[in-house]
């Protein structure tokens, strides 16, 4: 499958070269979850570390998301415990995105898929997911593309631009995660 852009190739190459991320993707594939995907910080931070010539280390939770209306919300906890027991080297966080639409606000419409959920993550460089397809190749989910991620641009997604409450969440995340200190080339756009 041909990459959509040069930045997508960069992201795939970085993921492919990272032994931990590839191990995690294989673990996720073997779980056979509906739309099972590695998302968010572990990919974002690895890309930024590599492109910044920093040492690469998984510094955040391993965000495993899936979308299965047939699984109860309690299944997340059971699966997370199982993964922590079987693969304790990783700090797992498991979320069935069927139940996550009210994470930040109570009036959000239910998500329709993992792609829809990823599109509602707070900032564009975090809106990234990866999984192994049937051919064992890396496939990406990037609702806003991968250019912001590889160009160190951080902006809120459209749903986090609607009012001051949403924008505050974005600003607080940027500050709390200390990205501007860790990645001085990062451009935060509002």
N, C-alpha and C positions, 0 to 999 in steps of 0.2 A: 504494500500500500504506500502510495506516495505521500510525503509530508505536505501539509497545507502551506507551510512557510518555513523560511530558514530558522526562525526562532523555535518552531516545533521540533525541527531536527536537533537543535541544540539541547532542548529539554530532554528529548528521548535519549540522545547520546549520553547526557549526564546521568540519567536514571539507569541506563544500561551499564554504565561503568561503575556504578555504586553497588557493591556486593550486598550490603544490608537491604537496600531498596529492592533489589532483584529477589532476594530471599523472601522479603515481605510479600512481594507480588505473587510469588509461587505459593506461599502459605494461603493467601487470599484466594487464588485460583482453585486450590485444592479444597477449600471450604464449599465451593459450588453454590455460593449465595447469589440470589437474583441481583444483578447489577453490582456485584461486589467490587469495590474500588478503593484504592489508597488515595487519600485526598490531603489537600491543605498544606500545613506547615512543614511536614517532613519533606515534601517535594520542593516547596517554595524555598525553604532554608537551604536545602542541599544545592539547588541551582544557584542561589545567591552566594553561598560559600565558595563553590567552584569558580564562579565568574569573578569573585573578589580575590581569588588566590588565597583563600583562608583554608585552614584545616577543616576537613569535612567530618562532622559528627552529628548524629541524630540528637537534636536538642529539645525536641518537642514530643508530644504524644504521637503515636502512630494512629492516625485517624482512618479507621476502616468504616466505610459507609456502604449501605446496600438499600434496596427498595423492595420490600416484600410485605404486602398487605395481609398475607396469611400468617405472618409471625407476630406474636404478641410483643408488646414493648418490653416485657420482662426477658424476652429472648436475648436482647442486647446484653444484659448483665450476665446471663448464663454463658453466652459466647465469649464475652470479654474475660470472664474468670477462666474459661477453658484455654483461651489463648495465652493468658498470663501464666497459667500452669505449664502449658506445653512449650511456650516460647518466652520465658521470663526475661530474656535479654532485651525485649522491647516493651515499651510503656503503651499498651493498647488502649484505645478508646473506640468503642463500637457503637454505631448509631444506625438504626433503621430510619431512613429519611421519611418514611410514611408518617412518623410521629413528631418530626422536628420543625414543622412549619411555624410553631408558636414559640420558638426558642428565644427570640429577642422581643417580640411583640405578640399580643394575643389576637390580633385581627388579621393575621396573614392567611392567605388561601393555602389549602393543602398542596404540597408538592406533588407532581405527577411522575417524577422519575429522579434518579440520582443526578442526571444532568440539570434538571430544574432546580434541585436543592443546591448543587454547586454554584449555580448562577445567582443564588441568594446569599452566598458567603459575603462577608462585609466588604472586602477590597479585592480588586481585580487580580493581583498576583497570587492571591490565595485561592482563587477560583480555578483550581487545577486538580485533575484526578488522573490516575493511571491504573491500568489493569493489563493482564496478559490475555490476548484474544485466543481463539481456537488454535491458531498456528504458533502460539507461545511468543508472539511478537508484542511489544509494548504498544498499547493504544492509549491515547490521551483523550480526556474530556476537558475542554477549555472553552466554556461558553463565550468568553470575551477574547479568545485567542491567547497566544503566549508572548506577544510582543512586550506587553507591560512587564511581565515576569523577567524576561532576559534583558530588558532595557532599564531595570530598576525604577519603574514607575509605579507608584502606589496611589490609587484613586478609589473612592467608594464606587460600588456598583450602583446602577440606577435606583434600585429600591432603597439604598441608604443615602439618597440625595433628596428625599421627599420632604423632610422637615428637620428641625433642629435636634430633635431627640435621636433621629437616625444618624445625623452627622456627628453628634456627640459620641455615639458608640464608635464610629470610625476613628475619630480623633483620639479617644481614650485607648483604643487598641494600638494605634501607632505609638503612642507614648508608653503604654504599659509594656509593650514588647521590645522597646528600646531599639527599634530598627535603625533609626537615624544615627545612633552611636555605632552600632555594629556594622552598618552599611552606609558610610557617609555619602556615597554616590547616589543613594536613593532620593528620588524626587517625589514629594508628596503633593498631589494635585487635588484641588477641590473645585 
